[in-house]
Amino acid sequence: MSNLLKKVWESVSNRSNSGRYNSNSSSNFNYAGSSHVSISDQIMMCSSLTGEFDRIPIDIFMQILKLLAPKEVAMLTAVCKSWKLIVSDNRLWVFYFQNQHVPWDSILFSEISLRFGYPLREYPCEMQSVMKIYGQRAQTPGAVIIDGGSGYCKFGWSKFDSPSGRSATFLEFGNIESPMYSRLRHFYATIYSRMQVKSSTQPVVVSIPICQYDDTEAAKAARRQLKEAIYSALFGMNVPAVCAVSQATLALFAAKKISGIVVNIGFHQTSVVPILHGKIMRKVGVEAMGVGALKLTGFLREQMQQRKLEFDSLYTVRSLKENLCYVAVDYEAELCKDTEASYEVVGAGWYTLKQERFQTGEILFQPHIAGMRAMGLHQAVALCVDHCHAAELAVDESWFKTIVLAGGSACLPGLAERLEKEVRDVLPPSIADGIRVIPPPYGVDSAWYGAKLVSNLSTFPNSWCITKKEFRSKARRNHLV
C-alpha cells in the first residue's frame, strides 16, 4: 500500500504542479443514464466512516480507487457500508471498462440491447449496476465462434481480439453429395481440430448463412432444416450449448445497431436484408443480385488478360482486387483521371493496374459492363428501402435508414460513399432524407465481431443459447404436432 500511495502521490503532485489537475476528474467517466452521485460527493457524505483513509485528500483517494485492480475494489465492498457505497459507483466501473480491449461503446450497446436474448426488446433497458455487470462478464465462460461464410470461414475464441484462423469454406465441407448433416459434422469437426479445442468444453456461436430469401412455405422449411442440421451436428459432437444467429444480424450487431438494412456482398451473390429488432423481415422482402466477390475477381481477371498481364492463380487477382481496387464516387469523371498504381503480390511480383482499379467495383452498380443482366446495387437497396417504408412496421421510420455493409468486397474504398449517393438520387427526397451507409465496422470479420459481442455478454450463455436437452424437447414437440 505504501508503494501504491507513493505512486499516486507522485502522479497527483505532477498534475498539480502543471496546473492541469481537476478534483472532479471523475466526470470524464460519466455513464449515460446514470443518476448516481459522484465518487467525490460520496466520499464527503461518508466522512469519518472510512477509517485511516479519511486523512488522505479526496483527489488522491479517487486515484487510489482507479489504480486498484477491479477484484480488489470489489473486495472493499465487504468492509463496511460506506466502502460499499463508494466503490459501487458506476463511473468507477465504467473507468475499468474503458481500459479494456473491447470499446466501451460496444459493451454499452450489447449490455443494453442484447442482454436478454431473442426476441430483442423494442425499447432497450438501462444498465443498473455496472459493477455487477463487470463481475458477471468476468465470469462468462466465453465461446467458440464459427462464422462460416459462403467463401471463407472465420473461427476463434470469443475472448481473443480477432479470429484465430481462416479457411476456404468449401474445402472443409467434404463430399458435396453427402447429406447436409454429414457435411456440417465434417465441417465443424475440422474447425475444432484446427483450433485444438474439445467440443464439449465451451458453448459455440455459429452464424447462419443468408439463403432461401423468400417467405414461402418451402423457403421456411429449407431454413428450418438447415438450422436443425446445424444444431444436430453440434450436439452430436457433445457441444454443451449452441447459439445460431443469422450472419446479417451479427454484422448489424457489430455496427452497434439492432435495426437497419444489411448489404452483404457474399462469395456468389449480394443480398440486401432488412432487419427490425434483430429479426430478418422476410415479409418485407430480401433483395438478391447475382454479383458477388467471385464475379468481381473474375471480371478483374478478364481485364488483366485483355492487357496481357500474366498471373499464375486467382490468388494473385484477388490480392490485386483487395489492395488496388476501389469504387469511384463519379464513374464518368474517374475515366478522365490517371489512376495507375502498382502493388507487389508475394511470390508473384509487381503488377500495375490502371482503369481496372475502379472498373472492377463499378459492375456492382452497372452489371451490364460485365455482360450481366441484373439491377445495380443501388437499385436493389432503394427497392428494399421503399418496401420497408410501405410496410409501416414501426412508428419510427428511421429504422431502415441505416445501411450497413458486410462482406470482404464491401471493404472496397469508396463503396459506402458511392452507394449512399446513388440511393439518395434514386429515392424521393422524403424517404431519402436521413439515409446513411456505414462501411463494414470490422472489415471482413464484422459478423465474427457481432458474435463476439453476444458471447461476452454478462447473461451469456443462458439468454442466447439452447442446450441439447432443450433442443431434443423442442424437436419432440414439433414431431408430435
C-alpha positions as CSV (number, residue, x, y, z in Angstrom):
1,M,0.0,0.0,0.0
2,S,2.9,2.4,0.7
3,N,4.3,1.9,-2.8
4,L,0.8,2.5,-4.2
5,L,0.3,5.7,-2.2
6,K,3.7,6.9,-3.3
7,K,2.9,6.2,-6.9
8,V,-0.4,8.0,-6.6
9,W,1.1,11.0,-4.8
10,E,3.7,11.5,-7.4
11,S,1.1,11.3,-10.2
12,V,-1.2,13.8,-8.4
13,S,1.7,16.1,-7.5
14,N,2.8,16.3,-11.1
15,R,-0.6,17.2,-12.2
16,S,-0.9,19.8,-9.5
17,N,2.4,21.4,-10.4
18,S,1.3,21.6,-14.1
19,G,-1.9,23.2,-13.1
20,R,-3.9,20.7,-15.1
21,Y,-5.4,18.6,-12.3
22,N,-9.1,18.8,-11.5
23,S,-10.5,17.1,-8.5
24,N,-13.7,16.5,-10.4
25,S,-11.9,14.3,-13.0
26,S,-14.3,11.5,-12.3
27,S,-16.7,13.4,-14.6
28,N,-14.7,12.0,-17.5
29,F,-16.2,8.7,-16.9
30,N,-19.8,9.7,-17.0
31,Y,-22.2,6.8,-17.6
32,A,-25.1,7.5,-19.9
33,G,-28.3,7.3,-17.9
34,S,-26.6,7.2,-14.5
35,S,-28.2,9.2,-11.7
36,H,-25.5,8.2,-9.2
37,V,-23.8,10.8,-7.0
38,S,-20.1,11.4,-8.0
39,I,-17.4,9.5,-6.1
40,S,-16.1,12.6,-4.5
41,D,-19.5,13.6,-3.2
42,Q,-20.0,10.1,-1.8
43,I,-16.6,10.3,0.0
44,M,-17.7,13.6,1.5
45,M,-21.0,12.1,2.7
46,C,-19.1,9.1,4.2
47,S,-16.6,11.3,6.0
48,S,-15.2,9.8,9.2
49,L,-16.5,6.4,8.1
50,T,-13.6,5.2,6.0
51,G,-11.0,4.8,8.8
52,E,-7.5,5.9,8.2
53,F,-8.4,6.8,4.6
54,D,-10.1,10.0,5.9
55,R,-6.6,11.5,6.2
56,I,-6.0,11.2,2.5
57,P,-7.1,14.1,0.3
58,I,-10.1,13.3,-1.8
59,D,-8.4,13.7,-5.1
60,I,-5.6,11.2,-4.1
61,F,-8.2,8.8,-2.7
62,M,-10.1,8.8,-6.0
63,Q,-6.8,8.0,-7.9
64,I,-6.2,5.1,-5.5
65,L,-9.6,3.6,-6.3
66,K,-8.9,3.8,-10.0
67,L,-5.4,2.3,-9.7
68,L,-6.6,-0.7,-7.7
69,A,-7.5,-3.8,-9.7
70,P,-11.2,-4.4,-10.1
71,K,-11.1,-7.5,-8.0
72,E,-9.5,-5.6,-5.1
73,V,-12.1,-2.8,-5.4
74,A,-14.9,-5.4,-5.4
75,M,-13.5,-6.9,-2.1
76,L,-13.7,-3.5,-0.5
77,T,-17.5,-3.6,-0.7
78,A,-17.4,-6.2,2.1
79,V,-15.5,-3.9,4.6
80,C,-18.4,-1.6,5.6
81,K,-21.4,0.2,4.3
82,S,-19.5,3.4,3.5
83,W,-17.0,1.5,1.4
84,K,-19.7,-0.4,-0.4
85,L,-21.4,2.9,-1.3
86,I,-18.2,4.5,-2.6
87,V,-16.7,1.6,-4.7
88,S,-20.1,0.7,-6.3
89,D,-20.3,4.0,-8.2
90,N,-21.0,3.3,-11.9
91,R,-18.4,5.8,-13.1
92,L,-15.6,3.9,-11.4
93,W,-16.5,0.7,-13.1
94,V,-17.0,2.5,-16.4
95,F,-13.4,3.5,-16.0
96,Y,-12.4,-0.1,-15.8
97,F,-14.4,-1.0,-18.9
98,Q,-12.8,1.9,-20.8
99,N,-9.4,0.4,-20.2
100,Q,-10.2,-2.9,-21.7
101,H,-9.6,-4.1,-25.3
102,V,-13.3,-4.0,-26.2
103,P,-14.5,-0.5,-26.9
104,W,-16.7,0.8,-24.1
105,D,-19.5,1.9,-26.5
106,S,-19.7,-1.7,-27.9
107,I,-20.1,-3.0,-24.3
108,L,-22.7,-0.4,-23.5
109,F,-24.7,-1.3,-26.7
110,S,-24.5,-5.0,-26.1
111,E,-25.5,-4.9,-22.4
112,I,-28.4,-2.5,-23.0
113,S,-29.7,-4.0,-26.3
114,L,-28.7,-7.7,-26.3
115,R,-28.5,-8.9,-22.8
116,F,-32.0,-10.6,-22.7
117,G,-31.6,-12.5,-25.9
118,Y,-34.3,-13.1,-28.5
119,P,-36.7,-11.6,-29.0
120,L,-34.8,-8.3,-28.6
121,R,-36.6,-5.6,-26.6
122,E,-38.1,-2.9,-28.7
123,Y,-37.1,-0.4,-26.0
124,P,-33.7,-1.2,-24.6
125,C,-33.2,-1.3,-20.8
126,E,-30.9,0.7,-18.7
127,M,-27.8,-0.8,-17.1
128,Q,-28.3,-0.6,-13.4
129,S,-25.1,-1.7,-11.5
130,V,-22.1,-1.5,-13.8
131,M,-20.1,-3.2,-11.0
132,K,-22.4,-6.2,-11.1
133,I,-22.3,-6.4,-14.9
134,Y,-18.5,-6.2,-14.8
135,G,-18.4,-9.1,-12.4
136,Q,-20.8,-11.2,-14.5
137,R,-18.9,-10.6,-17.7
138,A,-15.6,-11.7,-16.0
139,Q,-17.3,-15.0,-15.1
140,T,-18.8,-15.8,-18.6
141,P,-17.3,-19.0,-20.0
142,G,-16.6,-17.5,-23.4
143,A,-17.4,-19.4,-26.6
144,V,-16.0,-20.8,-29.7
145,I,-17.1,-18.6,-32.7
146,I,-17.6,-20.1,-36.1
147,D,-18.6,-17.7,-38.9
148,G,-18.9,-19.9,-41.9
149,G,-19.4,-17.7,-45.0
150,S,-20.1,-18.9,-48.5
151,G,-16.5,-18.3,-49.4
152,Y,-14.4,-18.2,-46.3
153,C,-14.8,-19.3,-42.7
154,K,-13.5,-17.3,-39.7
155,F,-13.2,-19.1,-36.4
156,G,-11.7,-18.4,-33.0
157,W,-12.1,-17.9,-29.3
158,S,-14.5,-15.1,-28.1
159,K,-12.0,-13.9,-25.5
160,F,-9.5,-13.1,-28.3
161,D,-9.4,-9.8,-30.1
162,S,-9.7,-11.3,-33.6
163,P,-10.4,-14.7,-35.3
164,S,-7.6,-17.2,-34.7
165,G,-8.0,-18.9,-38.1
166,R,-9.5,-18.7,-41.6
167,S,-10.1,-21.2,-44.3
168,A,-12.0,-21.7,-47.5
169,T,-15.4,-23.0,-46.5
170,F,-15.9,-25.3,-49.5
171,L,-12.6,-27.1,-48.7
172,E,-13.9,-28.1,-45.2
173,F,-17.4,-29.4,-46.3
174,G,-16.3,-32.7,-47.6
175,N,-18.3,-34.5,-50.3
176,I,-20.9,-32.1,-51.8
177,E,-23.2,-35.0,-52.4
178,S,-23.3,-36.1,-48.8
179,P,-26.4,-35.2,-46.7
180,M,-26.3,-31.7,-45.0
181,Y,-25.9,-33.2,-41.5
182,S,-22.8,-35.2,-42.6
183,R,-21.2,-32.2,-44.3
184,L,-21.8,-29.9,-41.4
185,R,-20.5,-32.5,-38.9
186,H,-17.3,-32.8,-41.0
187,F,-17.0,-29.0,-41.3
188,Y,-17.4,-28.4,-37.5
189,A,-15.1,-31.3,-36.6
190,T,-12.4,-29.9,-38.9
191,I,-12.7,-26.4,-37.3
192,Y,-12.4,-27.8,-33.7
193,S,-9.5,-29.9,-34.8
194,R,-7.7,-26.8,-36.2
195,M,-8.4,-24.9,-33.0
196,Q,-7.3,-27.8,-30.9
197,V,-10.3,-27.4,-28.6
198,K,-12.5,-30.1,-27.2
199,S,-16.1,-29.6,-28.5
200,S,-17.5,-30.5,-25.0
201,T,-15.8,-27.7,-23.1
202,Q,-17.4,-24.4,-24.3
203,P,-20.6,-23.1,-25.9
204,V,-20.4,-22.2,-29.5
205,V,-21.8,-19.3,-31.5
206,V,-22.3,-20.1,-35.2
207,S,-23.5,-17.8,-38.0
208,I,-26.3,-19.0,-40.2
209,P,-25.6,-18.1,-43.9
210,I,-28.0,-15.9,-45.7
211,C,-30.0,-18.2,-48.0
212,Q,-33.6,-19.0,-49.1
213,Y,-34.6,-15.4,-49.3
214,D,-38.4,-15.9,-49.9
215,D,-41.1,-16.0,-47.3
216,T,-42.8,-19.1,-48.9
217,E,-43.5,-22.3,-47.0
218,A,-40.8,-24.1,-49.0
219,A,-38.2,-21.5,-48.1
220,K,-39.2,-21.6,-44.4
221,A,-38.9,-25.3,-44.4
222,A,-35.5,-25.2,-46.0
223,R,-34.3,-22.6,-43.4
224,R,-35.7,-24.7,-40.6
225,Q,-34.0,-27.9,-41.9
226,L,-30.6,-26.0,-42.1
227,K,-30.9,-24.8,-38.6
228,E,-31.9,-28.2,-37.3
229,A,-29.0,-29.7,-39.1
230,I,-26.6,-27.2,-37.5
231,Y,-27.9,-28.0,-34.0
232,S,-27.9,-31.7,-34.6
233,A,-24.4,-31.8,-35.9
234,L,-23.0,-29.7,-33.0
235,F,-25.0,-31.5,-30.3
236,G,-23.8,-34.8,-31.9
237,M,-20.3,-33.6,-31.0
238,N,-21.4,-33.0,-27.4
239,V,-21.2,-29.2,-27.6
240,P,-22.9,-28.1,-24.3
241,A,-24.9,-25.1,-25.7
242,V,-25.4,-23.6,-29.2
243,C,-26.3,-20.1,-30.3
244,A,-27.1,-19.9,-34.0
245,V,-27.7,-16.4,-35.4
246,S,-28.1,-15.0,-38.9
247,Q,-24.9,-13.7,-40.5
248,A,-26.6,-10.5,-41.5
249,T,-27.9,-9.9,-37.9
250,L,-24.4,-10.4,-36.4
251,A,-22.9,-7.9,-38.9
252,L,-25.6,-5.4,-37.8
253,F,-24.7,-6.0,-34.1
254,A,-21.1,-5.3,-35.0
255,A,-22.2,-1.8,-36.1
256,K,-24.0,-1.4,-32.7
257,K,-27.4,-1.5,-34.3
258,I,-30.4,-3.8,-33.8
259,S,-32.4,-2.4,-36.8
260,G,-31.3,-1.5,-40.3
261,I,-30.6,-2.8,-43.7
262,V,-27.5,-5.1,-44.2
263,V,-25.9,-5.2,-47.6
264,N,-23.9,-8.4,-47.6
265,I,-21.6,-8.9,-50.6
266,G,-21.0,-12.6,-50.4
267,F,-18.9,-15.0,-52.4
268,H,-21.5,-15.8,-55.1
269,Q,-24.1,-13.1,-54.7
270,T,-25.1,-9.9,-52.9
271,S,-28.1,-9.8,-50.5
272,V,-30.0,-6.8,-49.2
273,V,-31.5,-7.8,-45.8
274,P,-34.0,-5.6,-43.8
275,I,-33.7,-6.3,-40.1
276,L,-36.0,-5.0,-37.4
277,H,-35.1,-5.6,-33.7
278,G,-32.7,-8.3,-34.7
279,K,-35.2,-10.2,-36.8
280,I,-35.0,-10.5,-40.6
281,M,-38.1,-9.0,-42.2
282,R,-38.6,-11.6,-45.0
283,K,-42.2,-10.4,-45.4
284,V,-40.9,-7.1,-46.5
285,G,-38.5,-8.8,-48.9
286,V,-34.8,-9.7,-49.0
287,E,-33.4,-8.5,-52.3
288,A,-30.7,-10.5,-54.0
289,M,-28.5,-9.8,-57.0
290,G,-26.1,-12.2,-58.7
291,V,-23.0,-10.2,-58.4
292,G,-20.6,-11.3,-55.6
293,A,-16.9,-11.4,-54.8
294,L,-16.3,-14.2,-57.3
295,K,-17.8,-12.1,-60.1
296,L,-15.6,-9.1,-59.2
297,T,-12.5,-11.2,-59.2
298,G,-13.5,-12.9,-62.5
299,F,-14.1,-9.5,-64.1
300,L,-10.7,-8.2,-63.0
301,R,-9.1,-11.4,-64.3
302,E,-10.7,-10.8,-67.7
303,Q,-9.4,-7.2,-67.8
304,M,-5.9,-8.3,-66.9
305,Q,-6.0,-11.0,-69.6
306,Q,-7.0,-8.4,-72.2
307,R,-4.0,-6.3,-71.2
308,K,-1.8,-9.4,-71.5
309,L,-0.9,-9.3,-67.8
310,E,0.3,-12.8,-66.8
311,F,-0.6,-14.4,-63.5
312,D,-0.4,-17.9,-62.1
313,S,-3.6,-18.1,-60.0
314,L,-6.8,-16.4,-58.9
315,Y,-5.0,-15.7,-55.6
316,T,-2.9,-13.1,-57.4
317,V,-6.0,-11.5,-58.9
318,R,-7.8,-11.5,-55.6
319,S,-4.8,-9.8,-53.9
320,L,-4.8,-7.1,-56.5
321,K,-8.5,-6.6,-56.1
322,E,-8.2,-6.2,-52.3
323,N,-5.2,-3.9,-52.4
324,L,-5.6,-1.8,-55.5
325,C,-9.3,-1.7,-56.5
326,Y,-11.8,0.9,-55.3
327,V,-15.2,2.4,-56.2
328,A,-15.4,5.7,-57.9
329,V,-17.8,8.2,-56.5
330,D,-18.2,9.6,-60.0
331,Y,-17.5,7.0,-62.6
332,E,-17.5,9.2,-65.7
333,A,-15.2,11.7,-64.1
334,E,-12.8,8.9,-62.9
335,L,-12.4,7.8,-66.6
336,C,-10.6,11.0,-67.3
337,K,-8.1,10.7,-64.5
338,D,-4.7,9.0,-64.3
339,T,-5.4,6.2,-61.8
340,E,-2.3,4.0,-62.5
341,A,-0.9,2.2,-59.4
342,S,1.3,-0.8,-58.6
343,Y,1.3,-3.5,-56.0
344,E,3.6,-6.4,-55.2
345,V,1.9,-9.7,-54.7
346,V,4.0,-12.0,-52.5
347,G,5.5,-14.8,-54.7
348,A,4.1,-13.3,-57.9
349,G,5.9,-10.0,-58.4
350,W,4.8,-6.4,-59.2
351,Y,1.6,-5.6,-61.1
352,T,0.4,-2.3,-62.4
353,L,-3.3,-1.6,-62.9
354,K,-5.0,1.5,-64.5
355,Q,-8.7,1.9,-65.1
356,E,-9.2,-1.7,-63.9
357,R,-8.9,-0.4,-60.4
358,F,-12.3,1.3,-60.4
359,Q,-14.0,-0.6,-63.3
360,T,-14.0,-3.8,-61.2
361,G,-16.1,-2.4,-58.4
362,E,-18.3,-0.5,-61.0
363,I,-20.0,-3.7,-62.0
364,L,-21.8,-3.6,-58.7
365,F,-23.7,-0.5,-60.0
366,Q,-23.5,-1.3,-63.7
367,P,-23.6,-5.1,-64.1
368,H,-24.0,-4.7,-67.9
369,I,-20.4,-3.7,-68.1
370,A,-19.5,-7.3,-67.3
371,G,-22.3,-8.7,-69.6
372,M,-24.8,-9.4,-66.8
373,R,-28.5,-8.6,-66.9
374,A,-29.2,-7.6,-63.3
375,M,-30.2,-4.5,-61.4
376,G,-27.5,-2.4,-59.8
377,L,-26.7,-2.5,-56.1
378,H,-28.2,1.0,-55.5
379,Q,-31.4,-0.1,-57.2
380,A,-31.7,-3.2,-55.0
381,V,-31.1,-1.2,-51.8
382,A,-33.5,1.6,-52.9
383,L,-36.2,-1.1,-53.6
384,C,-35.7,-2.6,-50.2
385,V,-35.9,0.9,-48.5
386,D,-39.1,1.6,-50.5
387,H,-40.6,-1.8,-49.3
388,C,-39.7,-1.0,-45.7
389,H,-41.3,2.4,-46.0
390,A,-44.5,1.0,-47.5
391,A,-44.7,-1.8,-44.9
392,E,-45.1,0.6,-42.0
393,L,-43.7,-1.9,-39.5
394,A,-42.7,0.7,-36.9
395,V,-43.7,4.1,-35.7
396,D,-40.1,5.4,-36.2
397,E,-39.3,5.1,-39.9
398,S,-35.6,5.8,-39.2
399,W,-35.0,2.1,-38.5
400,F,-34.4,1.2,-42.2
401,K,-32.4,4.3,-43.0
402,T,-29.1,2.9,-41.5
403,I,-27.5,0.7,-44.2
404,V,-24.6,-1.5,-43.0
405,L,-22.1,-3.0,-45.5
406,A,-20.8,-6.5,-44.8
407,G,-18.5,-9.0,-46.6
408,G,-14.9,-8.8,-47.9
409,S,-15.7,-7.0,-51.1
410,A,-17.8,-4.5,-49.2
411,C,-14.5,-3.2,-47.9
412,L,-13.6,-1.6,-51.3
413,P,-12.7,2.1,-50.6
414,G,-15.4,4.5,-51.8
415,L,-18.2,1.9,-51.8
416,A,-20.1,3.4,-48.9
417,E,-20.0,6.9,-50.3
418,R,-21.0,5.9,-53.8
419,L,-23.9,3.7,-52.6
420,E,-25.2,6.5,-50.3
421,K,-25.1,9.0,-53.2
422,E,-26.8,6.7,-55.7
423,V,-29.5,5.6,-53.3
424,R,-30.3,9.2,-52.4
425,D,-30.6,10.0,-56.1
426,V,-33.0,7.1,-56.8
427,L,-35.4,7.6,-53.9
428,P,-37.8,10.5,-53.3
429,P,-36.3,13.2,-51.1
430,S,-38.9,12.5,-48.3
431,I,-37.7,8.9,-48.0
432,A,-34.0,9.5,-48.8
433,D,-33.6,12.1,-46.0
434,G,-31.5,10.7,-43.2
435,I,-30.2,7.6,-45.1
436,R,-26.6,6.8,-44.3
437,V,-24.4,3.9,-45.4
438,I,-21.9,2.5,-42.9
439,P,-18.7,0.7,-44.1
440,P,-18.1,-2.8,-42.6
441,P,-17.4,-1.9,-38.9
442,Y,-14.7,-4.7,-38.6
443,G,-13.9,-5.3,-42.3
444,V,-14.2,-8.9,-43.4
445,D,-14.7,-10.0,-39.8
446,S,-17.8,-8.0,-39.0
447,A,-20.1,-11.0,-38.4
448,W,-17.4,-12.6,-36.2
449,Y,-17.2,-9.5,-34.1
450,G,-21.0,-9.4,-33.8
451,A,-20.8,-13.0,-32.4
452,K,-18.1,-11.8,-30.1
453,L,-20.4,-9.2,-28.6
454,V,-23.1,-11.8,-28.0
455,S,-20.7,-14.4,-26.5
456,N,-19.2,-12.0,-24.0
457,L,-22.5,-10.7,-22.6
458,S,-23.0,-10.8,-18.8
459,T,-26.0,-13.0,-19.5
460,F,-24.3,-15.5,-21.8
461,P,-24.9,-18.4,-22.5
462,N,-28.3,-18.5,-20.6
463,S,-30.1,-15.8,-22.6
464,W,-28.9,-16.8,-26.1
465,C,-28.1,-20.5,-26.2
466,I,-30.1,-23.6,-26.5
467,T,-28.9,-26.8,-24.7
468,K,-29.0,-30.3,-26.1
469,K,-31.9,-31.2,-23.7
470,E,-33.9,-28.2,-24.8
471,F,-33.3,-28.9,-28.5
472,R,-34.4,-32.5,-28.2
473,S,-37.5,-31.5,-26.2
474,K,-38.4,-28.9,-28.9
475,A,-37.8,-31.4,-31.7
476,R,-40.1,-33.9,-29.9
477,R,-42.9,-31.4,-29.6
478,N,-42.6,-30.4,-33.3
479,H,-42.7,-34.1,-34.3
480,L,-45.9,-34.6,-32.3
481,V,-47.5,-31.6,-33.9
